[in-house]
């Protein structure tokens, strides 16, 4: 896994870094284990003024990959989808994911989009449970956009100085945002009940 991670990062030092970032974002959202964040950050730090463009590429690729994951779940859950879900250790939690989708639908996609939860598990499950595709795409755009544009904006504003902060705190910040997002949905649900 370590070699795969460094291979992904090596694309930052080639003229093909941006297309590699887009492709990585597509495949990561549907099956690949390495997230696009390290490549997004490496490219952004090397060219901070293009960091928001890299965030756009990452978001677009991730949403496209999410749609691919959705299709895998919708059409091929048994043959392709379940082996991927089991690879990420979520096979035993499949019924729990289904219950979450039944109650929260778009919120599940939003939380997975910004948190360290393996997004591909959620995209495949979204297709398998046949949640509304438009809702799925909108939640993916918002969730993934928040995640990648936050990273891109931090790099745009702070450049190289932000690298240590992101390395140290990004997972904690992702979880904090996800908790606040869920808390907002829960509060809204009780306020409207």
JORATA-V29771 format. One record per residue. RES is the residue in one small letter. SS is DSSP state (alpha for helix, beta for strand, coil for the rest). D_FIRST is the distance of its C-alpha to the first C-alpha in whole Angstrom. Layout:
# JORATA-V29771
RES:SS:D_FIRST, RES:SS:D_FIRST
This chain:
# JORATA-V29771
x:coil:0, x:alpha:4, x:alpha:5, x:alpha:5, x:alpha:6, x:alpha:9, x:alpha:10, x:alpha:11, x:alpha:13, x:alpha:14, x:alpha:16, x:alpha:18, x:alpha:20, x:coil:21, x:coil:24, x:coil:22, x:alpha:20, x:alpha:22, x:alpha:22, x:alpha:18, x:alpha:18, x:alpha:20, x:alpha:18, x:alpha:15, x:alpha:17, x:alpha:19, x:alpha:16, x:alpha:14, x:coil:17, x:coil:18, x:coil:14, x:coil:11, x:coil:9, x:coil:8, x:coil:12, x:coil:14, x:alpha:16, x:alpha:14, x:alpha:15, x:alpha:19, x:alpha:19, x:alpha:18, x:alpha:21, x:alpha:23, x:alpha:23, x:alpha:24, x:coil:27, x:alpha:28, x:alpha:31, x:alpha:29, x:alpha:26, x:alpha:28, x:alpha:28, x:alpha:24, x:alpha:24, x:alpha:27, x:alpha:24, x:alpha:21, x:alpha:24, x:alpha:25, x:alpha:22, x:alpha:21, x:alpha:24, x:alpha:24, x:alpha:21, x:alpha:22, x:alpha:25, x:alpha:23, x:alpha:22, x:alpha:25, x:alpha:26, x:alpha:24, x:alpha:25, x:alpha:29, x:alpha:29, x:alpha:26, x:alpha:25, x:alpha:26, x:alpha:24, x:alpha:21, x:alpha:21, x:alpha:21, x:alpha:19, x:alpha:16, x:alpha:18, x:alpha:17, x:alpha:14, x:coil:14, x:coil:16, x:coil:19, x:alpha:21, x:alpha:23, x:alpha:24, x:alpha:25, x:alpha:29, x:alpha:28, x:alpha:26, x:alpha:29, x:alpha:32, x:alpha:30, x:alpha:31, x:alpha:34, x:alpha:35, x:alpha:33, x:coil:32, x:alpha:31, x:alpha:30, x:alpha:27, x:alpha:26, x:alpha:27, x:alpha:25, x:alpha:22, x:alpha:22, x:alpha:23, x:coil:21, x:coil:17, x:coil:18, x:coil:16, x:alpha:18, x:alpha:17, x:alpha:19, x:alpha:22, x:alpha:22, x:alpha:22, x:alpha:25, x:alpha:27, x:alpha:28, x:alpha:28, x:coil:30, x:coil:32, x:coil:32, x:coil:34, x:alpha:32, x:alpha:34, x:alpha:33, x:alpha:30, x:alpha:30, x:alpha:32, x:alpha:30, x:alpha:26, x:alpha:28, x:alpha:29, x:alpha:26, x:alpha:24, x:alpha:26, x:alpha:27, x:alpha:23, x:alpha:23, x:alpha:26, x:alpha:26, x:alpha:23, x:alpha:25, x:alpha:28, x:alpha:27, x:alpha:26, x:alpha:29, x:alpha:31, x:alpha:30, x:alpha:28, x:alpha:26, x:alpha:27, x:alpha:25, x:alpha:22, x:alpha:22, x:alpha:23, x:alpha:21, x:alpha:18, x:alpha:20, x:alpha:22, x:alpha:20, x:alpha:19, x:alpha:22, x:alpha:24, x:alpha:22, x:alpha:23, x:alpha:27, x:alpha:27, x:alpha:26, x:alpha:29, x:alpha:32, x:alpha:31, x:alpha:31, x:alpha:34, x:alpha:36, x:alpha:36, x:alpha:37, x:alpha:40, x:alpha:41, x:alpha:41, x:alpha:43, x:alpha:45, x:alpha:46, x:coil:47
